[in-house]
């Protein structure tokens, strides 16, 4: 098959796209602070993401993942809204309340399908090391990790799960 040549006008310069896709922050956000939000936004600015989406899980999903005594969804969302109001940033930041409507456990595969339908690719998931290790225990982890890249915040100092080690080219510590 012969390679086709394209004719360009004199002086044409291709547009460069510096900005990447969407940074999705998955967490319970029960102990999320202004410093945590500033850290997320610093990562987003450094890596030039177009949007930051804070995605709090509902209580049922968090219980399935091992969390106990989590405040109600609406309280965590109000807390996030107050944090966003107190910070100024050039990056678009939003809270996605999708899981509030479900009121049941949401598998990670369904979340990724929802992200693909709702946000601009590529997708980067910003998670804590504890969350990443729980994610790595799911049977669908091998398929899911092919669709996203993880940015892991080592807040708990937990050693990476063997499945994470196996796919070490798909994640980085921040």
C-alpha positions as CSV (number, residue, x, y, z in Angstrom):
1,X,0.0,0.0,0.0
2,X,1.5,3.3,-1.1
3,X,1.7,6.2,1.3
4,X,-0.5,9.2,0.4
5,X,0.9,12.7,0.4
6,X,-1.0,15.6,1.8
7,X,-0.7,19.0,0.4
8,X,-0.4,21.9,2.9
9,X,-0.6,25.6,2.3
10,X,2.6,27.6,2.7
11,X,3.1,28.6,6.3
12,X,0.8,25.9,7.8
13,X,1.8,24.9,11.3
14,X,0.0,21.9,12.9
15,X,-1.8,22.7,16.1
16,X,-0.2,21.3,19.2
17,X,-2.4,19.9,21.9
18,X,-0.6,20.3,25.2
19,X,-3.7,19.5,27.3
20,X,-4.6,15.9,28.2
21,X,-7.9,14.4,29.1
22,X,-9.7,14.1,32.4
23,X,-8.4,13.6,35.9
24,X,-11.0,11.6,37.8
25,X,-10.5,11.6,41.6
26,X,-12.1,8.6,43.2
27,X,-12.5,8.6,47.0
28,X,-14.9,8.7,49.9
29,X,-13.8,12.3,50.5
30,X,-14.7,12.0,54.2
31,X,-11.3,13.3,55.3
32,X,-10.4,15.3,52.2
33,X,-8.9,18.7,53.1
34,X,-7.9,21.9,51.4
35,X,-4.3,20.6,51.2
36,X,-5.5,17.4,49.5
37,X,-7.4,19.5,46.9
38,X,-4.4,21.7,46.3
39,X,-2.3,18.6,45.7
40,X,-4.7,17.3,43.2
41,X,-4.9,20.6,41.4
42,X,-1.1,20.9,41.4
43,X,-0.9,17.5,39.7
44,X,-3.6,18.5,37.2
45,X,-1.8,21.8,36.4
46,X,1.6,20.1,36.0
47,X,0.2,17.4,33.7
48,X,-2.0,19.9,31.9
49,X,-5.4,18.1,32.3
50,X,-8.4,19.8,30.8
51,X,-10.8,19.0,33.7
52,X,-10.7,17.6,37.3
53,X,-13.7,15.6,38.3
54,X,-14.2,14.7,42.0
55,X,-16.2,11.4,42.1
56,X,-17.5,10.5,45.6
57,X,-18.7,7.0,46.1
58,X,-22.0,6.2,47.8
59,X,-22.1,4.5,51.1
60,X,-23.0,1.0,49.7
61,X,-20.0,1.0,47.3
62,X,-17.7,2.2,50.1
63,X,-18.9,-0.6,52.5
64,X,-18.3,-3.2,49.8
65,X,-14.8,-1.8,49.4
66,X,-14.2,-2.1,53.2
67,X,-14.9,1.4,54.5
68,X,-17.0,1.7,57.6
69,X,-18.8,4.6,59.3
70,X,-18.8,6.9,56.3
71,X,-20.8,10.1,56.5
72,X,-23.8,10.4,54.2
73,X,-23.2,11.2,50.6
74,X,-24.8,14.7,50.7
75,X,-22.6,15.8,53.6
76,X,-19.4,14.7,51.8
77,X,-20.6,16.6,48.7
78,X,-21.3,19.8,50.7
79,X,-17.9,19.5,52.2
80,X,-16.3,19.2,48.7
81,X,-18.4,22.2,47.5
82,X,-17.1,24.4,50.3
83,X,-13.5,23.3,49.5
84,X,-14.0,24.2,45.8
85,X,-15.5,27.6,46.7
86,X,-12.4,28.4,48.8
87,X,-9.8,27.8,46.1
88,X,-9.1,29.6,42.9
89,X,-7.8,27.7,39.9
90,X,-7.7,28.0,36.1
91,X,-8.6,24.3,35.8
92,X,-12.2,23.3,35.4
93,X,-13.2,21.4,38.5
94,X,-16.6,19.7,39.2
95,X,-18.2,17.2,41.5
96,X,-20.0,14.3,39.8
97,X,-23.0,13.2,41.9
98,X,-23.9,10.2,39.6
99,X,-23.4,7.6,42.3
100,X,-25.9,9.3,44.6
101,X,-28.7,8.3,42.2
102,X,-27.6,4.6,42.2
103,X,-27.8,3.9,45.9
104,X,-26.2,0.5,45.4
105,X,-22.8,-1.0,44.8
106,X,-21.2,0.3,41.6
107,X,-18.6,-2.0,40.0
108,X,-15.5,-0.4,38.5
109,X,-16.4,-1.6,35.0
110,X,-19.6,0.3,35.1
111,X,-17.8,3.4,36.4
112,X,-15.4,3.2,33.5
113,X,-18.2,2.9,31.0
114,X,-19.9,5.9,32.5
115,X,-16.6,7.9,32.3
116,X,-16.2,7.0,28.7
117,X,-19.7,8.3,27.9
118,X,-19.4,11.4,30.0
119,X,-15.9,12.8,29.8
120,X,-13.0,13.5,27.5
121,X,-10.5,10.7,27.1
122,X,-7.8,9.8,28.0
123,X,-8.8,9.0,31.6
124,X,-6.4,9.2,34.6
125,X,-7.7,8.0,38.0
126,X,-6.2,9.8,41.0
127,X,-6.5,7.4,43.9
128,X,-4.9,6.7,47.2
129,X,-2.6,3.7,47.6
130,X,-5.3,2.0,49.7
131,X,-7.9,2.5,47.0
132,X,-5.5,1.3,44.3
133,X,-4.8,-1.9,46.2
134,X,-8.5,-2.6,46.6
135,X,-9.0,-1.8,42.9
136,X,-6.3,-4.3,42.1
137,X,-8.1,-7.1,43.9
138,X,-11.1,-7.0,41.6
139,X,-11.4,-9.8,39.1
140,X,-11.9,-7.2,36.3
141,X,-8.7,-5.3,37.2
142,X,-6.7,-6.7,34.2
143,X,-9.3,-5.4,31.7
144,X,-10.0,-2.1,33.4
145,X,-6.4,-1.0,33.8
146,X,-6.1,-1.1,30.0
147,X,-8.6,1.7,29.7
148,X,-7.1,4.1,32.3
149,X,-3.9,5.2,33.9
150,X,-3.6,5.5,37.7
151,X,-2.0,8.3,39.6
152,X,-1.5,6.9,43.1
153,X,-1.1,9.2,46.1
154,X,0.9,7.2,48.7
155,X,-0.9,8.6,51.8
156,X,-1.1,5.3,53.7
157,X,2.4,4.0,52.8
158,X,1.0,0.7,51.7
159,X,3.0,-1.6,49.5
160,X,1.6,-2.0,46.0
161,X,-0.6,-5.1,45.3
162,X,1.0,-7.8,43.1
163,X,-1.5,-7.0,40.4
164,X,-0.4,-3.4,40.4
165,X,3.2,-4.5,40.2
166,X,2.3,-6.7,37.2
167,X,0.8,-3.6,35.4
168,X,3.5,-1.1,36.7
169,X,3.6,0.6,33.3
170,X,0.0,1.8,33.8
171,X,0.4,3.8,37.0
172,X,2.7,6.3,38.7
173,X,3.0,7.7,42.2
174,X,2.4,11.4,42.6
